[in-house]
Amino acid sequence: MKASAFVYPWDVDGDPEAPARIAALGVEQVTLASAYHSTRALTPHHPRHRIVTAEYAAVLYPPGNRWAGRGLRPYPAGRWAPGDAYGEAAGALAAAGLEVHTWVVLAHNSRMGAEHPDTSVVNAYGDRYPWAPCIAQPATRAYLVDLAAEAAVRPGARGTELESLGWYGLQHLHAHDKTAGVGLGDAGQYLMALCFCPACRTGYGEQGLDADELAAAVRDALEPLWRGTADDGGWPTVGKVLGEDRAAATRAWRDTTARSLQEQAVAAVRAAAPDGFQVLLHADPVPYHCGANAGVDPAHILSVADGVVVPCTAGPALLAPFAERARAGTVLAANLTVVSGMGGSPGTLAADAARARALGATELRLYHAGLASDGDLASVRAGLGAR
């Protein structure tokens, strides 16, 4: 199976040994960040630094003229990735014989929420999620579609992986996160992710719901969770606590909104890209899930994109629903964390890859070449060599 390693530009720029070190892992491709959210990253191999603090969501190249005069626009990175950091890294990696694909984070942007609070998801209690742009709002959708096209189709890139192309919810490591005191479960996460911004309130109305009544019902449904008496059974629980018809109407609004955005973003990327450019989405086969791996309907998304990148660190089971809908040439990439300190298991990479292949995986994605220790990278080399 073809394997690709995730990489940040700051892992490569300023480190002349990085491209050869990554190529020596046995990967054929790198998935290089071109638009990324705020983060704090350890860089254990770089000769100049050990910590990179990306202070806000940014593009890692100079943004183009399409953004002139627009209120919502991407910000260039600061000192952590100055100038065309993406382009510099991409050139060095390509010179080492690696195929370069872009890695684009979309609906996950705390700076947008801070500077334009009206763009954020608003929960049933009226709390805003500044890290989560509401994908129902027309201006936000236009921003995301244009960002997808620009950040995906960088010079020399052979494809892209679009992350967070869907609804984002509560789950997010935000600064010093203090949200684990109550286990929300799937049902609680969905209820806490329902947005009540003006665009979504209108959308619920189009589904025959009164937004105020829905918000009150969501708060009532969450009350047992705060008391520690909730019974989480996933989607059936949502239907039970909201009522089947009301729950189905919320899904109809959210599913339609996410699907149309995904279609528009992928179409925009294809329009800007050369022939043969590969478009993948980071995806979860449970449509009502939120987050970096957007919840999707497998049949729909595989009719739109060339394939998906699926989280498999906890096991490859999420591949199966996509494999059932895959056609000839569909890319099903199993995403495996290979950083031990982040819950990965690089020592079992060969066995994990074999299990993923048995469930339909056609490629591997390894998270993350720049964050892994020397020992972890040695295990990756051995694991890929044993394929």
N, C-alpha and C positions, 0 to 999 in steps of 0.2 A: 504494500500500500504506500502511496505517496504520502510523505510526512512534511508538515510545515511547522516552524517554530514561531511563536509570537515574539515580537521585538519592538522596543521603543527606539526612536532615533537617538536618544541620549545614551543608549547602550553601545552605540556604534561610533557616533561622532566624537572625535578626540581619542579614540582607541584604535590604532591601526591594526591590532591583532584580532579585533572582534569579528570581522567577516570570515576569516579563516577558522576561527574557533567555532563559529556557528556552523559553517559548512562541514567541519570535521565531525559534527554530531551524526551525520548521515541523513540530514534532511535535504530535500530537493528545493524547498521553497521557504520563504519567510513571509509572515503576515505582519507588516510594518505599520505602526500607528501613524495616521495622517491627521486625524481629528480625535481628541481624547479629553476625557473629563479630568477634574482636579484629582491629584493623587500624591502620595508620598512613597517613593520607591527606593529600595536598597539596590545598589549597583556594585556587587561584590567583586567584579573583575576590572572595573574601569581604572586606568592609571591616575586620573585626576580627581575623582570624587567617589564617595561611598553612599551619599544620600542625594536624591533629586526630589525637590518639592515643586510639583506643578501646581501653582496657586489657584488656577481657575481653568474651566473648560476652554480649550483653545484649538485652533488649527495649527499644525506644525510645519506650515509653509506660508508664504505670503498670500493672503486672501485676494481674490480677483476683483475686477471692476464691477461685477454684478451687484456688489453690496453697497455701492455709493448711494447715499441718501436714505438708506433703509434703516428703520428703527431696530429691527432684529437682524443682527449680523454676527458672524463669528469674529472672535478676537484672535490676533496672532499671539503666539506664546511669548512669554517673557524670557528672562535670562536662562531658564532651564532648557529652552529649545529655540535659540534665536535664528533669525533669518529663515532660510529654506533648510531647516534641520532635517525634514523628511527627505528632501531631494539629495542632500549630501549623503545621508545614510543609505538611501536606495541605490545611489551610484556605486558606493563601496561594496554593498552586498551583491549587486549584479556583477561587478567585476570579479567577485569570488565564485561566480558560476551559479548563484542562487536566483531562482525566479522570485520576483517581488510582487506581492499583492498588498493592497491597502487595507487598513483596519480602521473603520470609521464608526465612532460612537455618536449617536444622534440624540434621541430624546432622553438625555441625562445631562443636565447642565445647571449647576447651582448658580453660576454668575447670571445667567438669564433670569432665573427666579429672583435673585437679589435686586437686579436693576429693572426688571419688568415683572413685578409681582403678579400682575393680572394674567400672566401667561401660565401660572402654575396650577397644578391639580389642587382642588379644594375638597377636603373630605366632608362627611356628613355633619361634623361638628363645627365646620367653618375654618379648620386649620389648613394653612397652605403648605404644600410640599415644594419648597423652592428648587429642589434637585430634579423635579419631575415636571417638564413642560406638558401641558394638556394638549394631546394630539388632535383634539376636535376643533381647536381654534384655527380659523383660516390663516391668519398671519403666521402662526407657529408652523402650520403644515407647509406653507410656502417656503418658510425658512428651512425646514428639514429637508424638503425635496431638493432645493437648490444646494444645500450643504452636501447632501448625498452625492449629487452629480459632481460637484467640484472636488470634494475631498476624495472621492473614489477614483476618479480618472486623473491620476497624476502621471507625469511623463514617465514612460517605461513600464508602468504597472501592467500586469497581465490579467488582473482580476481584483475583486474587492470582497471584503466581508463586512456586512452592515450589522452593527450591534445596536441594541436598544431601539429598534425600529418597531415600536408598538407602545402600549401603555406601560408607564412606570408607576409603582405604588409606594407603599411605606418602606419596603425592605431596601435599605441602602445604608452602607457604612458611612455615616455622616459625622465628620470630626470625631469627637469622643462619643461614640454611639451608646445610648442608654435606653434601648427599646426592648431588651430581651427579658424584662421582668415578667411579662405575660406572654405565654406561648400562643401566638395568634392562630396557627394552623392555616390550612388552605382557605377555609371558609372565612376566617377572620381577616386574612390578607386581602381577599377579594372585597369584602365589605369596607375595609379601611381604604381600599384603592378607588372606590367609586367616587367620581368627581362631580362636584356641584358648582362648577364655574358657570357663567351665563351660557356659554355654548352648550355645555352638557345638560343644563336645565332645559334648554330648548330642545335638545335631542331627546331627552326623556319624554317631553311633551309630545313629540312626533310619534313616540311609541305608545301613547295613550296613558302616560303616567303623570301625576301631579308631583313636581319636584319636591315641594315642601313635605308632602305626605310620604314620599319615598325616603327623604332624609330622616324623618321621624321614625320610620319603620327600620331603617338601618341602625339608628341609635338604639332602638329597643332591642333589635336582634343582637347587638354587640354587648348589651348589659350583662348577660350571663358570663361572657368571656372575662369582663373586668372582675366579676365576683369569683372567678375560678371554677365555674360550674358548667362551662360550655362543653358541648360534645361535638367534636369536629369530625365530620364525615365527608369533607370536601364539598363538591358541588351539590350533592343531595341535601347537605345541611343548609346551604344557601337557599335552596328551594323550600325547605321546611320552615326556616325562620322568616323569610320574606314573603312566602307564598309562591307557588310555582309560576303563576302568570306574571307576577311582578318581577321575579328573578329572571325569567326568560326575556322580558322586555328590556331589562338592563343589559343582558348579554347581547340582544339584537343590536342595540345602539353601539355598544363598545366593539363588538365584532365587526360590524359594518365600517365603523370609523377606522379601526386598525387595518382592515383589509384594503380599503381604498387608499390609505396612506402608503402601505407597502407596494401596492400596484403603481402608484404615481412615482414613488421614489425609485423603484427598479426601472420603470420606463425612462425616467430622467437620466439615470446612469447609462442605460443602453444607448440613449440618443447622443450622449456625449462621448461614448467609448468607441474604440475601434472594433472591427469585427473580431469575434472570438474571445471578447472580454468576458470573464467569468464573474457572475454575481451570486453570492451566497448570503444567507441570513443566519445570524445566531438565533436559534429557535428552540422552543419548548413545545412538545406536541399536545399539551393541555391548553386549549384556547383561552381559558379565563385566567391563566397565570400572567403575572406582570414581571417586568424586570429587564435586565440586560439581554437575557434569552427570551425574546418576545413570545408570548403564547400565541400559537397559530393553529389553524386547521391544516393538517399535513397535505391533504389533497389540494387545497387551494394554494398554499405557498409553493408547492412543487410545480404548479401550473404557471407560477409567476417568475420564480427565480431558478437558477441552475442547480440549486441544492441548498443544504443547510449545514450549519455547524452545531453540534448537539452536545450538551454537557454530559460527560460520561465518567467523571472522576468517582462518583458514588456507585458506578456500575453502568452497563451499556443498555439498560432496559428501555430508555427513552428513544433509542434508535428504531425499535420495532415498528411503531406506528408510521414512521417515515418510510421504512423499507417496504411496507405493505403498499405504499402508493408510488414508489419510485419507478421510473421508466429507464430505458437504456440511456446511459450517459448522465443520469442524475448523480450529483455528488452528495454523499452522506459522510460528513467528516466527524469523527469521534474526537471530542475535545477532552484531553487528559491533562490534569495538573501534574507537573513533574518537579515541583518544588516541595521538598519534604516539609519544610516549615510552614507551608500553606495548606497542609493536608494532602499533598500529593504522594504518590508511591512510584518514584522512578525505577526502583528496583524490580517492580513487577510489570514494567512497560511491555515486554514481549508477550506475557500472558494476557495482559489487559487488551493489547491490540488484537490478539487472536480471538478473544471473546467478542470484541466489537466487530471484527470481521464476520464472525459467525452470525451476528444479528443484522448484518447488512452494510456495515461501514465500508466505504471505498477508499477513505483517506484518513489520516491522523492530523490532529492539531495538538501541539505541545505548548502548554502554558507553564513556564515562560523562559526563554533562553537567557534573558538579561537578569532575571531574578534568582536563578538557580545557583547553588554553590558548585564548587569544583567536583565534589563527590556526587552530587545529583547529575551533573553533566556527564560524568564518567558512566553513570548508570544508564543514562539516555543513549550514549554511544553504544554501550553493550546491548541494550534492548533493541535498538534499531538494527544493529548488526545481526541480531538473532531472528529478524523477521523472515 
